[in-house]
Amino acid sequence: MSKYFFSVLLIAIVFACTPQENNGEQPGIDGNKIAEHVKVLASDEFGGRKPFTQYETKTVEYLEDQFELIGAEPGNGDSYFQEVPMVEIEAENMSPLHIEGNGFSKDYTYKSEFVALTRRVTDSIQLDNSELIFAGYGVVAPEYDWNDYKDLDVKGKTVVVLVNDPGFNTNDSTFFKGNAMTYYGRWTYKYEEAARQGATGIIIVHDTKPASYPWGVVENGWTGANLYLKSDDNNMNRCAIEGWIGLDVAKELFKAAGKEGYDFTSEAKKRTFEPFDMGLSASLSFTNKTKTSESKNVAGLVRGTEKPDEVIIYSAHWDHLGIGSPINGDSIYNGAIDNATGTAALLEIARNFAQAKEKPKRSVLFLAVTAEEQGLLGSAYYAEHPIFPPSQTVAVLNMDALMNIGEMKDLTIVGYGQSDLDDMAEKLAKEQGRYIIPDPEPGSGHFFRSDHFSFAKVGIPALYASGSYESMTKGVEYAKEKSEQYVAHDYHQPSDEYSEDWDMGGMVQDATLLYKLGDELAEDTSLWPKWKKGSEFKAIREAK
């Protein structure tokens, strides 16, 4: 029991019901308990829950105490923690981004016009007159007969690439996946591919619509201290520079490259597109402040009675952005929706399993992972160092950013059509008087932007679903307005805070559905959800 348990009187007041006091009755999902968890986790006292800070300690101790209080046993041997070795790198003394060539010379301003960082664990970075090469979307996809790097030598050079993938906004489902983003559209992939090609630097052109978030998200997420998984080579296999520029900057650079009026987004979608030297070079320098340490995934377990070695995993990330640049006088990025809601729902589902009259036949692992905001690091580490091997993991049910506007008519499934879990979820949704829809914004790439993706990459069927499209009482437009308002004004902002005005009805719906789905998988030991034909993860699972 950690010392933090004794310092929070609220815990004792709100969560007085222990497993012994439950008398074997099924508790049911309680919206008030979800709300109380959110209020604690998203309070200023928790400082935005950034890993590698005192607020991580406070957060993981809170989660440990809650698992212990409800009767979930340690999920990693005799510990509730899985250590995740990481390195924190903070760029300092950032110079302007200097671009010159073709008679053009200009310095661009850090944060407002560009951001840059490095994953290399080194004292300083110096980019001197690195040639700029426009490489379209920066994609090498053999299954789509696409290679933006074909016959291109980018060693020692800096590639400029577009966000998303060539299929975006084409409405052609036969071209990549049309408006549905593939993994090739994610910035993580683009950085990885540029490194494989030997580039010294990579700069992504930000555009709000295909990125699905405004420049402010880039500015906040790619500046300050950033976390990476620790590697044996100190990440020297990565590009020296990984950065972004704004759309207006990109247009100015294409003009300087002699491409005034060049529609680079349309041209890069054509199969006839060929990358080109922009006739410009980039220079940039900065120093690094580095810190190597360990963060923590937090794991609680309800052990199965018949097949304890087979497991269903519930996942949610506990972290957020911590304390950063003040906005309207507030510097604490509380992360109430993102993702105190998912973490709170995970704890409430865990309480239901732990206090049920009969324990499940299969084990159920409740995994609150670290550093999702830094690139799914905690879940990626678990996938590489699993407590339960992927071959024995039945499914993953992920919760991230649950809506606070009351009951919903829909259950939106991100990545709909990937696995049998969709069909199971649809049956349960109908029992709630709801309907299933695919993600209405597939171009945003949400399937690749939360922790379930780390598990999908190693072949485990994963579901990421919640009500988000149609309010039960106020309709589609109301839900759309609230969602757009959140993305524009609160997502990754200090204003993502808990309010007593929240309506927890939708969170209760979602948590209830996910609880029932996990319970079904835990009770029927013949169930092994499969990836559907056409899923890129099917072959990985079948090879296990």
Sequence and secondary structure as in RCSB ss.txt:
>XXXX:A:sequence
MSKYFFSVLLIAIVFACTPQENNGEQPGIDGNKIAEHVKVLASDEFGGRKPFTQYETKTVEYLEDQFELIGAEPG
NGDSYFQEVPMVEIEAENMSPLHIEGNGFSKDYTYKSEFVALTRRVTDSIQLDNSELIFAGYGVVAPEYDWNDYK
DLDVKGKTVVVLVNDPGFNTNDSTFFKGNAMTYYGRWTYKYEEAARQGATGIIIVHDTKPASYPWGVVENGWTGA
NLYLKSDDNNMNRCAIEGWIGLDVAKELFKAAGKEGYDFTSEAKKRTFEPFDMGLSASLSFTNKTKTSESKNVAG
LVRGTEKPDEVIIYSAHWDHLGIGSPINGDSIYNGAIDNATGTAALLEIARNFAQAKEKPKRSVLFLAVTAEEQG
LLGSAYYAEHPIFPPSQTVAVLNMDALMNIGEMKDLTIVGYGQSDLDDMAEKLAKEQGRYIIPDPEPGSGHFFRS
DHFSFAKVGIPALYASGSYESMTKGVEYAKEKSEQYVAHDYHQPSDEYSEDWDMGGMVQDATLLYKLGDELAEDT
SLWPKWKKGSEFKAIREAK
>XXXX:A:secstr
  THHHH HHHHHHT   TGGGTT      HHHHHHHHHHHTSGGGTT  TTSHHHHHHHHHHHHHHHHHT EES
BTTBSEEEEEEEEEEEES   EEEEETTEEEEE BTTTEEEE  S SSEEEEEEEEEEE TT  EEGGGTEETTT
T   BT EEEEESS TTTTS  TTSTTTTS  GGGSHHHHHHHHHHTTBSEEEEE  HHHHTS HHHHHHHSSSE
EEEE  TTTTTTS SEEEEE HHHHHHHHHHTT TT  HHHHHTSTT   EEEEEEEEEEEEEEEEEEEEEEEEE
EE  SSEEEEEEEEEEE    EEEEEETTEEEE  IIIIIIHHHHHHHHHHHHHTSSS  SEEEEEEEES STTT
SHHHHHHHHS SS GGGEEEEEE      BS BSEEEETTTTSBTHHHHHHHHHHHTT EEEE S GGG GGGSS
THHHHHTTT  EEEEE  S BTTTHHHHHHHHHHHHHHHTTTSTT    TT BTHHHHHHHHHHHHHHHHHHH T
T    B TT TTHHHHHT 
